[in-house]
Amino acid sequence: MIKHDIQSPAQYAVFRTSMMAGDYSAYLGAALAGFTGAIIGMNADGFGIGTHTSVNKI
């Protein structure tokens, strides 16, 4: 799970399970469609993030 620390505009935590295909991720606690490009991979020692602005924004 990745939590965003800026709440304006509204940002939601992102999660991915090992049951999700490809690099599909979803928002936690929001009735929004799932998306790709957030959590792109899960491995034994962590996970990789993509370029989606919900997880990789400066």
KOLLODREN-504648 format. One record per atom (N, C-alpha, C): z, x, y; atom name; residue number from 1. Coordinates in steps of 0.02 Angstrom, whole numbers. Example, Ala and Ser with C-alpha at 12.3 -4.5 7.8 and 13.67 -1.06 7.14 Angstrom:
2
@w:390 u:660 v:-284 site:N pos:1 $
@w:390 u:615 v:-225 site:CA pos:1 $
@w:390 u:660 v:-165 site:C pos:1 $
@w:354 u:642 v:-112 site:N pos:2 $
@w:357 u:684 v:-53 site:CA pos:2 $
@w:394 u:645 v:2 site:C pos:2 $
END
This chain:
58
@w:0 u:42 v:-58 site:N pos:1 $
@w:0 u:0 v:0 site:CA pos:1 $
@w:0 u:45 v:62 site:C pos:1 $
@w:-38 u:25 v:111 site:N pos:2 $
@w:-40 u:60 v:174 site:CA pos:2 $
@w:-20 u:11 v:228 site:C pos:2 $
@w:30 u:31 v:269 site:N pos:3 $
@w:53 u:-13 v:323 site:CA pos:3 $
@w:32 u:17 v:389 site:C pos:3 $
@w:7 u:-24 v:432 site:N pos:4 $
@w:-14 u:-4 v:498 site:CA pos:4 $
@w:45 u:-10 v:545 site:C pos:4 $
@w:56 u:37 v:591 site:N pos:5 $
@w:114 u:34 v:635 site:CA pos:5 $
@w:100 u:3 v:703 site:C pos:5 $
@w:38 u:-13 v:718 site:N pos:6 $
@w:21 u:-46 v:781 site:CA pos:6 $
@w:9 u:-120 v:768 site:C pos:6 $
@w:44 u:-163 v:802 site:N pos:7 $
@w:39 u:-235 v:789 site:CA pos:7 $
@w:-5 u:-272 v:839 site:C pos:7 $
@w:-38 u:-237 v:885 site:N pos:8 $
@w:-82 u:-271 v:932 site:CA pos:8 $
@w:-147 u:-231 v:936 site:C pos:8 $
@w:-203 u:-255 v:916 site:N pos:9 $
@w:-212 u:-320 v:884 site:CA pos:9 $
@w:-181 u:-321 v:815 site:C pos:9 $
@w:-173 u:-382 v:789 site:N pos:10 $
@w:-139 u:-391 v:725 site:CA pos:10 $
@w:-171 u:-348 v:670 site:C pos:10 $
@w:-131 u:-309 v:636 site:N pos:11 $
@w:-153 u:-268 v:580 site:CA pos:11 $
@w:-108 u:-284 v:521 site:C pos:11 $
@w:-136 u:-287 v:463 site:N pos:12 $
@w:-99 u:-306 v:403 site:CA pos:12 $
@w:-96 u:-248 v:353 site:C pos:12 $
@w:-45 u:-248 v:313 site:N pos:13 $
@w:-40 u:-199 v:259 site:CA pos:13 $
@w:-98 u:-209 v:211 site:C pos:13 $
@w:-122 u:-154 v:183 site:N pos:14 $
@w:-178 u:-155 v:137 site:CA pos:14 $
@w:-153 u:-133 v:69 site:C pos:14 $
@w:-178 u:-165 v:16 site:N pos:15 $
@w:-158 u:-143 v:-51 site:CA pos:15 $
@w:-217 u:-143 v:-98 site:C pos:15 $
@w:-208 u:-107 v:-153 site:N pos:16 $
@w:-257 u:-105 v:-206 site:CA pos:16 $
@w:-220 u:-95 v:-272 site:C pos:16 $
@w:-242 u:-128 v:-324 site:N pos:17 $
@w:-213 u:-119 v:-390 site:CA pos:17 $
@w:-264 u:-86 v:-436 site:C pos:17 $
@w:-241 u:-61 v:-491 site:N pos:18 $
@w:-286 u:-29 v:-539 site:CA pos:18 $
@w:-334 u:-79 v:-571 site:C pos:18 $
@w:-320 u:-143 v:-564 site:N pos:19 $
@w:-363 u:-196 v:-591 site:CA pos:19 $
@w:-422 u:-213 v:-545 site:C pos:19 $
@w:-421 u:-188 v:-484 site:N pos:20 $
@w:-475 u:-203 v:-436 site:CA pos:20 $
@w:-534 u:-156 v:-449 site:C pos:20 $
@w:-593 u:-185 v:-450 site:N pos:21 $
@w:-654 u:-146 v:-465 site:CA pos:21 $
@w:-678 u:-107 v:-404 site:C pos:21 $
@w:-713 u:-52 v:-417 site:N pos:22 $
@w:-742 u:-12 v:-363 site:CA pos:22 $
@w:-690 u:12 v:-314 site:C pos:22 $
@w:-706 u:7 v:-250 site:N pos:23 $
@w:-656 u:25 v:-199 site:CA pos:23 $
@w:-633 u:-37 v:-160 site:C pos:23 $
@w:-629 u:-93 v:-196 site:N pos:24 $
@w:-607 u:-156 v:-168 site:CA pos:24 $
@w:-533 u:-153 v:-151 site:C pos:24 $
@w:-514 u:-176 v:-92 site:N pos:25 $
@w:-445 u:-180 v:-69 site:CA pos:25 $
@w:-434 u:-249 v:-39 site:C pos:25 $
@w:-371 u:-265 v:-26 site:N pos:26 $
@w:-355 u:-331 v:2 site:CA pos:26 $
@w:-299 u:-323 v:53 site:C pos:26 $
@w:-293 u:-373 v:97 site:N pos:27 $
@w:-238 u:-374 v:145 site:CA pos:27 $
@w:-178 u:-408 v:113 site:C pos:27 $
@w:-119 u:-382 v:126 site:N pos:28 $
@w:-58 u:-411 v:100 site:CA pos:28 $
@w:-29 u:-458 v:153 site:C pos:28 $
@w:-15 u:-519 v:134 site:N pos:29 $
@w:16 u:-566 v:179 site:CA pos:29 $
@w:-31 u:-597 v:229 site:C pos:29 $
@w:-96 u:-595 v:217 site:N pos:30 $
@w:-145 u:-625 v:262 site:CA pos:30 $
@w:-199 u:-659 v:221 site:C pos:30 $
@w:-217 u:-718 v:242 site:N pos:31 $
@w:-268 u:-756 v:206 site:CA pos:31 $
@w:-337 u:-734 v:230 site:C pos:31 $
@w:-352 u:-671 v:219 site:N pos:32 $
@w:-417 u:-643 v:239 site:CA pos:32 $
@w:-453 u:-618 v:177 site:C pos:32 $
@w:-518 u:-615 v:181 site:N pos:33 $
@w:-559 u:-592 v:124 site:CA pos:33 $
@w:-545 u:-518 v:110 site:C pos:33 $
@w:-549 u:-500 v:46 site:N pos:34 $
@w:-544 u:-430 v:27 site:CA pos:34 $
@w:-604 u:-391 v:53 site:C pos:34 $
@w:-601 u:-325 v:49 site:N pos:35 $
@w:-653 u:-284 v:79 site:CA pos:35 $
@w:-656 u:-216 v:44 site:C pos:35 $
@w:-706 u:-177 v:61 site:N pos:36 $
@w:-713 u:-110 v:32 site:CA pos:36 $
@w:-705 u:-58 v:87 site:C pos:36 $
@w:-696 u:5 v:66 site:N pos:37 $
@w:-692 u:59 v:114 site:CA pos:37 $
@w:-622 u:74 v:139 site:C pos:37 $
@w:-571 u:45 v:109 site:N pos:38 $
@w:-502 u:58 v:130 site:CA pos:38 $
@w:-470 u:108 v:82 site:C pos:38 $
@w:-443 u:83 v:27 site:N pos:39 $
@w:-415 u:127 v:-25 site:CA pos:39 $
@w:-471 u:137 v:-75 site:C pos:39 $
@w:-501 u:196 v:-74 site:N pos:40 $
@w:-562 u:206 v:-113 site:CA pos:40 $
@w:-551 u:235 v:-182 site:C pos:40 $
@w:-491 u:261 v:-196 site:N pos:41 $
@w:-479 u:288 v:-262 site:CA pos:41 $
@w:-405 u:295 v:-276 site:C pos:41 $
@w:-387 u:286 v:-339 site:N pos:42 $
@w:-319 u:296 v:-361 site:CA pos:42 $
@w:-320 u:349 v:-415 site:C pos:42 $
@w:-273 u:395 v:-411 site:N pos:43 $
@w:-269 u:448 v:-462 site:CA pos:43 $
@w:-196 u:461 v:-480 site:C pos:43 $
@w:-184 u:509 v:-522 site:N pos:44 $
@w:-117 u:521 v:-548 site:CA pos:44 $
@w:-67 u:541 v:-494 site:C pos:44 $
@w:-90 u:574 v:-441 site:N pos:45 $
@w:-42 u:597 v:-390 site:CA pos:45 $
@w:-49 u:563 v:-322 site:C pos:45 $
@w:-82 u:506 v:-320 site:N pos:46 $
@w:-88 u:470 v:-257 site:CA pos:46 $
@w:-151 u:428 v:-253 site:C pos:46 $
@w:-180 u:426 v:-193 site:N pos:47 $
@w:-239 u:386 v:-182 site:CA pos:47 $
@w:-280 u:416 v:-126 site:C pos:47 $
@w:-344 u:395 v:-122 site:N pos:48 $
@w:-388 u:417 v:-69 site:CA pos:48 $
@w:-403 u:359 v:-23 site:C pos:48 $
@w:-409 u:374 v:42 site:N pos:49 $
@w:-426 u:321 v:89 site:CA pos:49 $
@w:-497 u:331 v:114 site:C pos:49 $
@w:-527 u:275 v:133 site:N pos:50 $
@w:-596 u:276 v:157 site:CA pos:50 $
@w:-599 u:276 v:233 site:C pos:50 $
@w:-654 u:251 v:259 site:N pos:51 $
@w:-666 u:252 v:331 site:CA pos:51 $
@w:-653 u:185 v:365 site:C pos:51 $
@w:-632 u:135 v:328 site:N pos:52 $
@w:-618 u:69 v:359 site:CA pos:52 $
@w:-564 u:77 v:412 site:C pos:52 $
@w:-573 u:46 v:470 site:N pos:53 $
@w:-525 u:55 v:525 site:CA pos:53 $
@w:-455 u:30 v:511 site:C pos:53 $
@w:-446 u:-12 v:460 site:N pos:54 $
@w:-379 u:-36 v:444 site:CA pos:54 $
@w:-336 u:18 v:412 site:C pos:54 $
@w:-366 u:72 v:388 site:N pos:55 $
@w:-328 u:125 v:355 site:CA pos:55 $
@w:-341 u:194 v:386 site:C pos:55 $
@w:-393 u:202 v:425 site:N pos:56 $
@w:-412 u:268 v:449 site:CA pos:56 $
@w:-435 u:263 v:522 site:C pos:56 $
@w:-388 u:254 v:566 site:N pos:57 $
@w:-405 u:247 v:637 site:CA pos:57 $
@w:-357 u:289 v:678 site:C pos:57 $
@w:-385 u:325 v:724 site:N pos:58 $
@w:-343 u:367 v:768 site:CA pos:58 $
@w:-335 u:334 v:835 site:C pos:58 $
END
